[in-house]
Each structure stands twice: as C-alpha cells, then as structure tokens.
Amino acid sequence: MPITNDHLLLERPHPLKDGSVQRVYRFADDYGLSVVNSPMLHSYPFAWEAAVLEGVDDKGNFKGLTYDTPLTNDVEVFMSDDEANEFISRAAVHFGARK
C-alpha cells in the first residue's frame, strides 16, 4: 500500500534537492508531520522519516520541529509505507483531525 494521502497538505521536493520528497501533513491546532524520503537519510531507500511540526500554515510553512509531544520525542524512521501510514494515523488521532 502506498503512503496515505489522508491529512496530506502538500508534497514537494525536499530542500536537500537530491531527489528527496517531503510530504507535509496537517492536523488540528496547526500541528503536522514532515514525512521525508531522501538519499541523505539513514532510512533511504527503504521508506520514510517523520518529524512533528508546529505552526503549520496553509502553504506548508511551519514554525519549527517539536520533540516534546506524547506522540514521539524524536524523529521516527519507518522501513515501509505501512509503518509510516500507521504513524500518520496515530498522529491524526493524537492531534485531532483538522476541521
């Protein structure tokens, strides 16, 4: 199963500009996830790396990363799309779906 589009705000080339892809997900209270696949990451080419974002706006800009949530206190690495999808689903439950 490919990575989910549920709660997806946008997909764009990652600023690393090496063939990297960044998918930005947005949830309630302007929390979100940056889910990245890149040759520069330790998970590549297997799947995805995710970080929790604060202050996500409608264009996918964000105030910063946060490592202080009950969801996770670090960057998460997933070796499959299914693992990434499960984390995205947990984030949607934790932060709440955007209305």
C-alpha positions as CSV (number, residue, x, y, z in Angstrom):
1,M,0.0,0.0,0.0
2,P,1.4,3.4,-0.9
3,I,1.8,6.1,1.7
4,T,-1.5,7.7,2.6
5,N,-3.0,11.0,1.4
6,D,-5.2,11.3,4.4
7,H,-4.5,14.7,6.0
8,L,-1.9,15.5,3.3
9,L,-1.5,19.2,2.8
10,L,1.2,19.0,0.1
11,E,4.0,17.1,-1.5
12,R,7.1,18.9,-2.7
13,P,10.8,18.3,-3.4
14,H,12.7,18.5,-0.1
15,P,15.2,21.4,0.3
16,L,18.0,18.8,0.2
17,K,17.5,18.8,-3.6
18,D,18.9,15.4,-4.2
19,G,15.8,13.7,-5.4
20,S,14.2,14.0,-1.9
21,V,10.5,14.1,-1.4
22,Q,8.8,15.9,1.6
23,R,5.1,15.3,2.4
24,V,3.6,17.7,4.8
25,Y,0.5,16.5,6.8
26,R,-1.6,19.0,8.8
27,F,-3.8,18.3,11.8
28,A,-5.8,20.3,14.4
29,D,-4.2,23.2,16.2
30,D,-1.7,23.6,13.3
31,Y,0.4,20.6,14.3
32,G,1.6,18.4,11.5
33,L,4.2,16.0,10.2
34,S,7.0,16.3,7.8
35,V,7.5,12.9,6.2
36,V,10.6,12.7,4.1
37,N,12.3,10.2,1.8
38,S,15.8,11.1,0.8
39,P,19.1,9.6,-0.1
40,M,20.6,11.7,2.7
41,L,18.6,10.0,5.4
42,H,19.5,6.8,7.2
43,S,16.3,5.2,6.2
44,Y,16.7,5.6,2.4
45,P,15.8,3.9,0.1
46,F,13.6,1.8,2.4
47,A,10.8,4.2,3.3
48,W,10.2,7.4,5.3
49,E,11.4,9.6,8.2
50,A,8.9,11.7,10.1
51,A,9.1,14.7,12.4
52,V,6.4,16.5,14.3
53,L,5.8,20.1,13.1
54,E,4.4,23.1,15.0
55,G,2.7,26.1,13.4
56,V,1.9,24.6,10.0
57,D,0.1,27.1,7.8
58,D,-2.0,26.6,4.6
59,K,1.1,26.7,2.4
60,G,3.0,24.1,4.3
61,N,5.3,26.5,6.1
62,F,5.9,25.8,9.7
63,K,7.4,27.4,12.8
64,G,9.6,24.5,13.7
65,L,10.0,20.9,14.7
66,T,9.0,19.8,18.2
67,Y,10.5,16.9,20.1
68,D,8.2,17.3,23.1
69,T,4.8,15.5,22.4
70,P,3.3,12.4,23.8
71,L,3.3,11.0,20.2
72,T,7.1,11.0,20.0
73,N,10.1,12.7,21.4
74,D,12.3,12.2,18.3
75,V,12.4,11.8,14.6
76,E,10.7,8.4,13.7
77,V,12.1,6.1,11.0
78,F,9.9,3.7,9.0
79,M,11.1,0.9,6.9
80,S,7.8,0.5,5.0
81,D,4.9,2.6,3.8
82,D,2.6,0.6,6.1
83,E,4.7,1.6,9.1
84,A,4.6,5.3,8.0
85,N,0.8,5.1,7.5
86,E,0.3,3.7,11.0
87,F,2.2,6.6,12.5
88,I,0.3,9.1,10.4
89,S,-3.0,7.6,11.6
90,R,-1.8,7.7,15.2
91,A,-0.8,11.4,14.7
92,A,-4.3,12.2,13.4
93,V,-5.8,10.6,16.5
94,H,-3.4,12.3,18.8
95,F,-3.6,15.8,17.4
96,G,-7.1,15.5,16.1
97,A,-8.3,15.9,12.5
98,R,-8.4,19.4,11.1
99,K,-11.9,20.7,10.8
